């Protein structure tokens, strides 16, 4: 009986431990091939990585519907392996970008110093940004079974209305460029939040530069998920 109690306590502790660490940044950014089998929650971690420190305060309904839940089990392991390879390729091709593996997806962050540049108060995709996006396009075409989310943000300089329009225009410019280069419109979702979702302190010049950002998230589409479930006999 004592041994059974010890086994029960060990199992309970393990479940509790997994529950705790699944919300930590170390796990969110971990190799998803390893964690895909044990985490089967919602896509909230991806939303948090895209939106910033105000997730849940409104405005994220559309993205939440697109992202959906995390695939667990053996299918999650298979999806995680594919996404790991894609994330590694992005890191190799675009060293200036911040590339994070979050849940079943990949989140890429470009601020005004890291690969997709916008002049102050401007939203056109300039030549330097085009070179970065061209590399992404090639990777997107190599891994076609994904959905792509483009999300724009600004700092808090200027009016709320102007910043909302600026973030919309910057995100839309990136989306339009990807379509122009051959990425199907059906894979793309565009959203924008103005100054409402900072990830750094707007009280400093460095913080404002990091808040003037475009996030690109890559998540598995229905085909990748169904293929992984079929391969793992989970369909």
Secondary structure, DSSP 4 states (H G I P E B T S, - for coil): -HHHHHHHHHHHHHHHHHHHHTTSHHHHTS-HHHHTTT---BSHHHHHHHH-TTTTSSS-HHHHHHH-BPP-HHHHHHHHHHHHHHHHHHHHH-TTSEEEEETTEEEEEE-TTTTS---TT-----HHHHHHHHHHHHHHHHS-SEEEEEEE---SSS-HHHHHHHHHHHHHHHHHHHHHTT--GGGEEEEE-TTSS-SS-TTSHHHHHHHS-EEEEEEE-HHHHHHHHHHTT--
